[in-house]
Structure formats: structure tokens, C-alpha cells
Amino acid sequence: MVREPTTAPGRAPAASTPEPPPVGGVLWSLAGDVRALLMLPAALTLQVAHPAVGAGVDDHSVFRTDPWGRGERSLRSLQLWIYGGDEAAREGRRLRELHRTIQGVDAHGRRYHALTPAYYSWVHATGFPIYRHGLRLLVRPLSEAQERQLYAEWLQVGRILGIHDRDMPQTIEAFWPYYRRVLAEEIEATAVVRELLDTDLPLPAPDRGPLPLRLVLRVLWPVLRRPFLKLRTFLTVGLMPPEARRAIGLEWTDAQERALRRFTRTVRVVVPVLPERLRYLPLARRARKAARHAGGRPAGGAPPVRPRKPGASA
């Protein structure tokens, strides 16, 4: 069953402070699931394929000097938009303030500012096609009603981030022409895209997580680094929608597609049977527990995006 959107597409939120997407909605079920982690590199790569966004990340991000910390902070921020309650709007304001001074010149000599509506909106917009495509492979395809619900909720998250309705297509029917136009006219294999897909980066060992795990990874990292980067690149390209892949100019073979299908079939079987503490990220687990205690939609019941049972066909 799909809940009705809390805010209809095309209509500004009634309250001055936008609310997070609804408990039990599509994003509530998706954003905290560990499978969403597999989709994030594809979303980031599609974002920085825009020359202005890529230049901003190239010039101002710490993704080279603090890759694991930057990833952890970005993931926490995203989780707050969905599960943060009153903290969601504060996080949106913090992000806008953080981006206020990010400006410069892109590789084509054009000036950019991170808060230019077209650029800031593109960064947010990429999440919808990435989630839609990733769900098809890692969970199951959305119904038409669920897809519309996801888009309405993604618009609501955009309001949390301070994106005006006039700067985002307000219906799915309006979204796809906008998306195809950006892919056709603006997207390219920027320097940051090429760097993110490089399988021989001098990536440092992970410095987050339990101390024993960090110590083990530090010892094994010279052996694990290259296979990890190859897997990350494989999933980044594979979980990117084909039309975005083509727009950037990324190669993808039939053999890679078959390997991806085998990998995602395994994920669809394994993840649904994991205990909640392994299946959901910490902020999501706490929010789901609070919702159960408050009498909201059962966290382990029938979410709008219901995984297929193990062994079911994709």
C-alpha cells in the first residue's frame, strides 16, 4: 500500500518549515536500508558529471584528503533529511550556509556558484533516477503509484534543502524532459568523474568504524585497496541508469551487465533476511524504533517497497 504524499507536487508546503517525508513512505523504507549505500557512488558520480558541480567538488571538497570522513558526514546528512524530524530543516539550512562561499570557474572558463538554482537543484535531482534504477536491481521495480510517491517525497526533501518549487520539475511528466535535456546538453566526463572511477587511486585505509576492524584493514589495505576500487567502480557504473551512463561516455559491456545481475540477485536474497541491526543504518534504526513506540507504521511490517521473497524472480 502506498501512502498519499504529504505535499502534492506543484504545491508549496503549508508550513514555513518543511516537514520530512512521511513515516512509512517510500523514502522511509529506502534511505536507511543498507542497499541504498550501494547506490550512493552512482548518484555522486552523476552529480559531478555536471561541469559546475564537478568544479565545485574539485576546488572545495576534502574528498581527496579525507574520503572516509567526507563520506560519513554526507551519509549522516542524507539520513537526517529523512529520519531527522525537527533536525531535518536545520540540516538543510546548515548545508546551504556551507555552500554559500563555494564559487569559482569551471573547466570551460565559466563562473559557477554552488547555490545557483540550476546547479543546486541538479545535485538533488540526480537522486530520483538513481534510486528508481537501483531499486529495480537491488529490491524490485516500483509500481507507478510508488514511483509518483517517491518523486513527491523527493520534492519534499528538496524543500528541506531550500530548493524552491520553481527550480524543480513538479511532476514526473515534467521531470523526464528536464533530465534528458541536462544529460544531452550539459553532462560530461569531468575530471572528478574520471578520478572517482580510477581503480588505481592512492585511497587511504578506512579510518572509521570499530578500532579492531580499522586495525585489520590497515594491515590488509595494500592487498584490498585495488579490489575495493574495482568493485566500487563496477557498482558505480552498473547502478547508474543506462541513459546517464551513455551521456557521460562510460563503457559497459554485456558481460558486465550479466555480472551485475548475478550480484544484485544475491543482494535481493540476502538483505531481506538480515536482522534489523544489520539491514538498517543507525539513524534509520532509531527512527523506526521510535515510530513503532509511537504507534506509527510498523517498521518491520509491510513497507511501501516490499522486497521479493528469497527465490522469487526479479
C-alpha positions in Angstrom: 0.0 0.0 0.0 1.3 3.5 -0.9 0.6 6.4 1.3 -0.5 9.6 -0.2 2.2 12.3 -0.4 2.1 14.7 2.5 2.6 17.6 0.0 1.1 17.4 -3.5 3.6 18.0 -6.4 3.4 21.6 -7.6 2.1 23.0 -4.3 4.3 24.8 -1.7 4.2 23.3 1.8 1.6 24.8 4.1 4.0 25.4 7.0 7.0 27.7 6.8 9.3 24.9 7.9 9.1 21.9 5.6 8.5 18.5 7.1 10.5 15.4 6.3 8.9 12.7 4.1 6.2 10.7 5.9 6.9 7.7 8.3 6.2 4.6 6.3 6.7 6.3 2.9 8.9 5.1 0.1 12.0 7.1 1.2 11.4 6.0 4.8 11.8 2.4 3.7 14.6 3.0 1.2 17.0 5.6 2.6 18.1 3.7 5.7 18.3 0.2 4.0 22.0 -0.8 3.6 21.2 -1.4 -0.1 21.0 2.4 -0.5 24.7 2.6 0.3 25.4 0.8 -3.0 23.5 3.4 -5.0 25.3 6.5 -3.5 28.5 6.4 -5.6 26.4 6.4 -8.8 24.5 9.4 -7.5 27.7 11.3 -6.6 29.3 10.5 -10.0 26.2 11.7 -11.9 26.2 14.9 -9.8 29.8 15.8 -10.5 29.4 15.0 -14.2 27.9 18.5 -14.4 30.9 20.8 -15.1 29.8 23.4 -12.5 29.2 20.8 -9.8 32.4 18.9 -10.7 34.4 22.1 -10.5 33.0 22.9 -7.1 33.9 19.5 -5.7 37.3 19.6 -7.4 38.1 23.0 -5.9 36.5 22.9 -2.5 35.8 19.3 -1.3 38.0 17.3 1.0 37.2 14.0 -0.8 40.8 13.5 -1.6 42.3 14.3 1.8 39.5 12.9 4.0 37.5 10.5 1.8 36.1 8.3 4.6 35.2 11.3 6.8 33.6 13.1 4.0 31.5 10.0 3.1 30.4 9.6 6.7 29.3 13.2 7.0 27.5 13.1 3.7 25.7 9.9 4.7 24.6 11.3 8.0 23.3 14.5 6.4 21.2 12.4 3.9 19.8 10.3 6.7 18.8 13.5 8.7 16.7 14.7 5.7 14.6 11.6 6.0 14.8 10.5 9.7 15.8 13.7 11.4 12.4 15.1 12.4 12.8 18.7 13.5 16.6 18.4 12.8 15.9 17.9 9.1 15.2 21.5 8.3 18.2 22.6 10.5 20.4 20.3 8.5 19.1 21.8 5.2 19.9 25.3 6.4 23.3 24.2 7.5 24.1 22.8 4.1 23.0 26.0 2.3 25.2 28.0 4.6 28.1 25.7 4.0 27.7 26.1 0.2 27.3 29.9 0.3 31.0 30.6 -0.3 31.7 27.8 -2.8 32.3 29.5 -6.2 34.9 29.6 -8.9 35.5 28.9 -12.6 34.8 25.5 -14.2 36.9 23.7 -16.8 35.3 25.7 -19.6 36.1 29.0 -18.1 32.5 29.6 -16.9 31.9 31.1 -13.5 29.9 28.9 -11.0 28.3 29.3 -7.6 27.2 26.3 -5.6 23.8 27.8 -4.8 23.0 28.7 -8.4 19.5 27.2 -8.5 20.2 25.1 -11.7 23.3 23.6 -10.1 22.0 23.0 -6.6 18.8 21.5 -8.0 20.7 19.2 -10.3 22.6 17.7 -7.3 19.3 16.9 -5.6 17.5 15.8 -8.8 20.0 13.0 -9.5 18.8 11.1 -6.5 15.4 10.2 -8.1 16.6 8.4 -11.3 19.4 6.7 -9.3 17.0 5.4 -6.7 14.5 4.4 -9.3 17.1 2.4 -11.3 18.8 1.0 -8.2 15.5 -0.3 -6.7 14.8 -2.2 -9.9 18.0 -4.1 -9.5 18.5 -4.3 -5.7 14.9 -4.5 -4.4 12.2 -4.6 -7.0 10.7 -2.2 -9.6 8.3 0.4 -8.2 4.7 0.5 -9.3 3.5 3.6 -11.0 1.9 4.8 -7.7 5.1 4.2 -5.7 7.2 6.0 -8.3 4.9 9.0 -8.1 5.1 8.8 -4.3 8.9 8.6 -4.4 9.1 11.7 -6.6 6.7 13.7 -4.4 8.8 12.7 -1.4 12.0 13.7 -3.2 10.4 17.1 -3.9 9.7 17.4 -0.2 13.3 16.7 0.6 14.2 19.4 -1.9 12.2 21.9 0.1 14.1 20.8 3.3 17.3 21.7 1.3 15.9 25.1 0.5 15.1 24.3 -3.2 12.1 26.4 -4.4 9.3 24.6 -6.3 10.0 26.8 -9.3 13.5 25.3 -9.6 12.5 21.7 -9.7 10.0 20.0 -12.1 6.9 19.4 -10.1 5.6 16.3 -11.8 7.3 13.1 -13.1 6.0 14.1 -16.6 7.9 17.3 -16.3 11.0 15.7 -14.8 12.0 13.4 -17.6 12.3 16.1 -20.3 14.3 18.2 -17.9 16.5 15.2 -17.0 17.1 14.3 -20.7 17.9 17.9 -21.6 20.6 18.1 -18.9 22.1 14.8 -20.0 22.1 15.8 -23.6 23.4 19.4 -23.2 25.5 19.6 -20.0 26.8 16.3 -18.7 30.3 15.1 -19.5 33.2 13.0 -18.1 34.6 15.7 -15.9 38.0 15.4 -14.2 36.3 14.4 -10.9 34.2 11.7 -12.7 37.4 10.2 -14.1 39.0 10.4 -10.7 36.1 8.7 -8.9 36.2 5.8 -11.4 40.0 5.4 -11.3 40.8 1.9 -10.0 44.4 2.8 -9.0 43.8 5.8 -6.7 46.0 6.2 -3.6 43.0 5.7 -1.4 43.9 5.5 2.3 42.7 2.7 4.6 39.3 3.3 6.2 39.6 5.3 9.4 36.0 4.9 10.6 34.3 2.1 12.4 35.3 -0.2 15.3 39.0 0.0 16.3 39.7 -3.7 15.8 38.3 -3.5 12.2 40.3 -0.4 11.4 43.5 -2.1 12.6 42.8 -5.2 10.5 42.0 -3.1 7.4 45.1 -1.0 7.9 47.3 -4.1 7.7 45.4 -5.7 4.8 44.8 -2.5 2.8 47.7 -2.8 0.4 46.1 -6.0 -0.8 42.5 -4.9 -0.5 42.7 -1.4 -2.0 42.7 -2.3 -5.7 39.9 -4.9 -5.5 37.9 -2.5 -3.4 38.3 0.3 -6.0 37.5 -2.1 -8.9 34.3 -3.2 -7.1 33.3 0.4 -6.4 33.8 1.4 -10.0 31.9 -1.6 -11.2 28.9 -0.8 -9.0 29.1 2.9 -9.7 28.8 2.4 -13.4 26.4 -0.5 -13.2 23.9 1.1 -10.9 23.8 4.3 -13.0 20.8 4.5 -15.3 21.9 3.5 -18.9 21.0 6.9 -20.4 23.2 8.7 -17.8 26.0 6.2 -18.4 25.8 6.9 -22.2 25.7 10.7 -21.6 28.9 10.6 -19.6 30.5 8.2 -22.1 31.1 5.3 -19.7 31.7 1.9 -21.2 29.5 -1.0 -20.1 29.7 -4.5 -21.7 27.2 -7.3 -21.8 29.5 -9.4 -19.7 29.5 -6.7 -17.0 25.7 -6.5 -17.2 25.4 -10.3 -16.6 27.9 -10.0 -13.6 25.8 -7.1 -12.2 22.6 -9.1 -12.5 24.2 -12.0 -10.6 25.4 -9.7 -7.9 22.1 -7.9 -7.4 20.2 -11.3 -7.3 22.4 -12.3 -4.4 21.7 -9.0 -2.7 18.0 -9.3 -3.1 18.1 -12.7 -1.5 20.4 -12.0 1.4 19.5 -8.5 2.6 15.8 -9.1 3.4 16.7 -11.9 5.8 19.3 -9.9 7.8 18.3 -8.8 11.3 17.3 -5.2 11.6 20.6 -4.1 13.2 22.4 -5.2 10.1 19.9 -4.3 7.5 19.3 -0.6 8.5 21.7 2.2 9.2 21.9 3.6 12.8 19.7 6.7 12.3 17.1 4.7 10.4 17.0 2.0 13.1 16.4 4.6 15.9 13.7 6.4 13.8 12.0 3.1 13.0 12.1 2.1 16.7 10.6 5.5 17.7 7.9 5.1 15.1 6.9 1.7 16.5 6.7 3.0 20.0 4.6 6.0 18.8 2.2 3.7 17.1 3.3 4.6 13.5 3.5 2.3 10.6 5.2 -1.0 11.7 8.9 -0.7 11.0 9.3 -4.4 10.1 5.8 -4.8 8.7 4.8 -4.0 5.1 6.8 -1.1 3.8 5.7 0.5 0.5 8.7 -1.0 -1.3 8.4 -4.6 -0.3 11.3 -6.9 -1.2 10.6 -10.1 -3.1 10.8 -13.2 -1.0 14.1 -15.2 -1.4 14.0 -17.2 -4.6 11.4 -15.0 -6.3 12.1 -13.9 -9.8 13.3 -10.4 -10.4 
